[in-house]
């Protein structure tokens, strides 16, 4: 079997059929579709069973709710394909693409990583645009391991570390025991992808867009800045800072800077929560030495303000400004001056 497509599922009934059907419509039959129902309570699990009865390529795993990382791990344990593809259950594929991907893989000597350079982004109003990462095949295809990761981290300011952007060689995953951090709901993609790329020897870019990523879907992990999300992402930042402190390296510094700069963007959400949680999070941020890795223009500005005014005042100010911008945005949307 060539491909194992893994879809972690939790309460996405409204989007699930489109996701599943976009995968099953592929003309490449050398695949299995692993639907991992992570304890859904909205009927998503029943939909999975329905498709498994209709198509022998579909295998369903029902499990107690343990989060997206645990769901993906269960898919990895069960996978029989030579290559792994992850799909989020609220997204879908736009085209019949697997045959082209297989042809590309075989013609290039079966690389460890196939990274997609372009994708579709679907806005809440249904409009789709093509987004490009802007990488160069001529440069990317010559790299491996640490050099590949450095290229991805430094060639763009965008945060492009979602696992659905890659096609991964199963043997690299299993030989190096690369699993997702259980219990982590935000940042788990980046952490897993960093560890996978560092183990690769040959990688290529795939240019044809096919993945449709739904932007700002209400209820998605990326749109919900919960206590768990704030704590989860911080745990990933702390993990890599700890790794780099014990074994300093150039790539370690780059990873820590990227993660730390991204986490500063979450600061505006911290003030939503009670003082006890806020103080605990601030303590963990200070203890982790996260701010010492911040070097983006925005991050440096925030770091300077924190040094002058203190954490709480800056967080309160960031939160207030964010709320004002959200109110203005709602008014402009209501007046139809901007899209969602």
C-alpha positions in Angstrom: 0.0 0.0 0.0 1.4 3.4 -1.0 -0.6 6.0 1.0 -2.2 6.1 4.5 -4.4 9.1 4.9 -5.0 9.9 8.6 -8.0 12.1 9.6 -8.4 12.9 13.4 -12.0 13.6 14.1 -13.8 15.3 16.9 -17.3 16.8 16.6 -17.0 18.1 13.0 -20.2 16.6 11.6 -21.0 19.6 9.5 -17.7 19.3 7.5 -16.9 15.6 7.7 -18.7 14.3 4.6 -17.0 16.8 2.3 -13.6 15.9 3.8 -14.1 12.1 3.4 -15.6 12.3 -0.1 -12.8 14.5 -1.4 -10.3 11.8 -0.4 -12.4 8.8 -1.6 -12.9 10.5 -5.1 -9.2 10.0 -5.8 -8.5 7.8 -8.8 -5.4 6.4 -7.1 -6.7 3.3 -5.3 -3.4 2.4 -3.7 -4.4 4.0 -0.4 -6.2 3.5 2.9 -8.2 6.2 4.7 -7.9 6.0 8.5 -10.7 7.9 10.3 -9.8 8.3 13.9 -13.0 9.2 15.9 -11.7 10.9 19.1 -14.8 10.3 21.2 -17.1 12.6 19.1 -20.5 13.3 20.6 -22.2 14.9 17.6 -22.7 11.8 15.4 -19.3 12.1 13.6 -18.5 8.6 14.6 -21.6 7.3 13.0 -20.7 9.0 9.7 -17.3 7.3 9.8 -18.9 3.9 10.2 -21.3 4.6 7.3 -18.4 5.2 4.9 -16.4 2.2 6.2 -19.4 0.0 5.2 -19.4 1.5 1.7 -15.7 1.5 0.9 -13.1 -1.1 1.8 -10.4 1.6 1.8 -11.9 3.2 4.9 -10.9 2.0 8.3 -12.4 3.5 11.4 -10.8 3.8 14.9 -13.1 4.7 17.7 -11.4 5.9 20.9 -11.9 7.7 24.1 -11.4 11.5 23.7 -7.7 12.2 24.2 -7.0 15.1 21.9 -5.8 15.6 18.3 -2.2 14.4 19.1 -3.4 11.1 20.6 -5.8 10.6 17.6 -3.0 11.1 15.1 -0.8 8.7 17.0 -3.4 6.0 16.8 -3.6 6.6 13.1 0.2 6.2 12.9 0.1 3.0 14.9 -2.4 1.5 12.4 -1.0 2.9 9.2 0.2 0.4 6.6 1.1 2.8 3.7 4.6 3.7 2.6 3.7 7.3 3.0 1.5 9.2 5.5 -0.7 12.1 4.7 -2.6 14.0 7.4 -5.9 15.8 6.7 -7.8 17.9 9.3 -11.5 16.8 9.3 -12.8 20.4 8.7 -10.7 20.8 5.6 -10.8 18.9 2.3 -9.0 18.3 -1.0 -10.0 20.3 -4.1 -8.8 17.9 -6.8 -7.9 14.4 -7.8 -4.3 14.6 -6.8 -2.9 11.4 -5.3 -1.9 9.9 -8.6 0.2 12.9 -9.4 1.8 12.9 -6.0 2.6 9.2 -6.3 4.1 9.8 -9.8 6.2 12.6 -8.4 7.4 10.5 -5.5 8.4 7.5 -7.7 10.1 9.7 -10.3 12.3 11.5 -7.6 13.5 8.4 -5.9 11.0 8.2 -3.0 12.1 11.2 -0.9 11.5 11.3 2.9 9.4 14.5 2.7 7.2 16.0 0.0 6.3 19.6 1.2 3.4 21.4 -0.5 4.4 24.9 -1.7 0.8 26.0 -2.5 -2.7 25.5 -1.0 -6.2 26.9 -1.2 -7.5 29.0 1.7 -11.3 29.1 2.1 -12.7 32.2 3.9 -15.9 32.0 6.1 -17.8 33.5 3.2 -16.9 30.5 1.0 -14.4 32.4 -1.2 -11.2 30.5 -2.1 -7.8 32.0 -2.7 -4.5 30.3 -3.6 -1.8 30.8 -1.0 1.8 30.2 -1.8 4.6 29.6 0.6 7.0 31.1 -1.9 9.7 28.5 -1.6 12.1 27.6 -4.5 12.2 24.0 -5.7 15.7 24.6 -7.1 16.9 25.5 -3.5 14.6 23.2 -1.4 15.3 20.0 -3.4 19.0 20.2 -2.7 18.5 20.2 1.1 18.0 17.7 3.8 17.6 17.4 7.6 18.8 20.5 9.5 19.3 22.5 6.3 15.7 21.9 5.2 14.3 23.0 8.5 16.5 26.1 8.6 15.3 27.0 5.1 11.6 26.6 6.1 12.1 28.7 9.3 14.1 31.6 7.7 12.7 32.0 4.2 9.4 33.4 5.4 7.8 35.1 8.4 4.6 33.0 8.0 3.9 30.1 10.4 3.7 27.2 7.9 4.1 24.3 10.2 0.9 22.3 9.9 1.4 18.6 9.2 -1.2 18.7 6.4 1.4 20.5 4.4 3.5 17.4 4.0 3.6 13.8 2.7 5.8 11.8 5.0 7.8 8.6 4.5 6.4 6.1 7.1 9.8 4.4 7.6 11.3 7.7 8.8 8.5 8.1 11.4 8.7 4.5 12.7 12.5 4.1 12.7 12.8 7.3 14.7 9.7 6.8 16.8 8.3 10.2 15.9 5.0 10.6 17.7 2.9 13.7 18.6 3.0 15.1 22.2 -0.1 13.7 23.8 -2.3 16.3 25.4 -0.9 19.2 23.4 -3.6 20.9 21.2 -1.7 23.9 19.8 1.9 23.8 18.5 1.8 20.0 18.3 2.1 20.2 14.5 5.3 22.3 14.6 6.9 20.2 17.2 6.3 17.0 15.3 7.3 18.4 12.0 10.6 19.8 13.4 11.5 16.4 14.7 10.6 14.7 11.5 12.5 17.1 9.2 15.7 16.7 11.3 15.6 13.0 10.5 15.3 13.4 6.7 17.9 12.8 4.0 16.1 13.9 0.8 13.1 16.2 0.4 11.2 17.8 -2.4 8.6 20.5 -3.0 5.2 19.8 -4.6 3.8 22.7 -6.5 0.2 21.8 -7.5 -2.3 23.2 -4.9 -5.0 20.7 -3.7 -5.5 21.1 0.0 -8.3 23.5 1.1 -7.7 25.0 4.5 -10.7 26.6 6.1 -9.6 29.9 7.6 -10.9 30.9 11.1 -13.5 28.2 11.4 -15.5 28.8 14.6 -14.5 26.2 17.2 -11.3 25.0 15.5 -8.2 24.7 17.7 -6.6 27.7 15.9 -9.6 29.9 16.5 -10.1 29.0 20.1 -7.5 30.7 22.4 -8.5 28.7 25.5 -6.5 28.3 28.7 -5.4 24.9 27.3 -4.3 26.3 24.0 -2.2 29.0 25.8 -0.6 26.4 28.1 -0.2 23.8 25.4 1.8 26.1 23.0 3.9 27.3 25.9 4.8 23.7 26.8 6.2 23.2 23.3 8.2 26.5 23.4 9.6 25.5 26.8 10.5 22.0 25.5 12.6 23.3 22.7 14.2 26.0 24.9 15.2 23.2 27.3 16.6 21.1 24.4 18.6 24.0 23.2 19.9 24.9 26.6 21.2 21.3 27.1 22.6 21.0 23.6 23.0 24.5 22.0 23.0 24.6 18.2 22.3 27.1 15.4 19.1 25.3 14.4 18.0 25.1 18.1 18.4 28.9 18.3 16.3 29.4 15.2 13.5 27.0 16.3 13.4 28.7 19.8 13.2 32.2 18.2 10.4 31.1 15.8 8.3 29.5 18.5 8.9 32.4 21.0 8.0 35.1 18.4 4.8 33.2 17.6 3.9 32.9 21.2 4.2 36.6 21.8 1.2 36.9 19.4 -0.8 35.0 22.0 -0.1 37.6 24.8 -3.3 39.6 23.9 -5.4 36.6 25.0 -3.9 36.0 28.4 -5.8 38.9 30.0 -9.1 37.2 29.3 -8.5 34.9 32.2 -8.5 35.2 36.0 -5.6 36.6 37.9 -4.5 33.2 39.3 -4.1 31.6 35.8 -2.5 34.8 34.4 0.1 34.9 37.1 0.9 31.2 36.7 1.4 31.7 33.0 3.5 34.8 33.4 5.7 32.9 36.0 6.1 30.0 33.5 7.0 32.5 30.6 9.6 34.2 32.8 11.0 31.0 34.1 11.4 29.6 30.5 13.5 32.5 29.4 11.2 32.7 26.3 11.6 36.5 26.0 15.4 36.2 25.5 14.6 34.4 22.1 12.2 37.0 20.9 13.7 38.9 17.9 10.8 39.8 15.6 10.1 43.6 15.3 6.7 43.1 17.0 8.2 40.9 19.7 11.0 43.3 20.5 8.5 46.1 20.9 6.4 44.0 23.3 9.5 42.9 25.2 10.7 46.5 25.6 7.2 47.5 27.0 7.2 44.6 29.4 10.6 45.6 30.7 9.4 49.2 31.3 5.8 48.7 32.5 5.6 45.1 33.7 3.8 42.1 32.3 0.3 42.7 33.6 0.0 46.3 32.3 1.2 45.3 28.9 -1.1 42.3 28.7 -4.1 44.4 29.7 -3.2 47.0 27.1 -2.8 44.4 24.3 -6.1 42.8 25.3 -7.9 46.2 25.3 -6.6 47.2 21.9 -7.4 43.7 20.4 -11.1 44.0 21.7 -11.4 47.5 20.1 -10.1 46.2 16.8 -12.6 43.3 16.9 -15.5 45.7 17.5 -14.4 47.9 14.6 -14.0 44.8 12.4 -17.6 43.6 13.3 -19.0 47.1 12.3 -17.1 47.1 9.0 -18.4 43.6 8.2 -21.9 44.6 9.1 -21.6 47.6 6.8 -20.2 45.2 4.1 -17.0 47.3 3.8 -14.8 44.2 4.4 -15.3 40.4 4.2 -15.0 38.3 7.3 
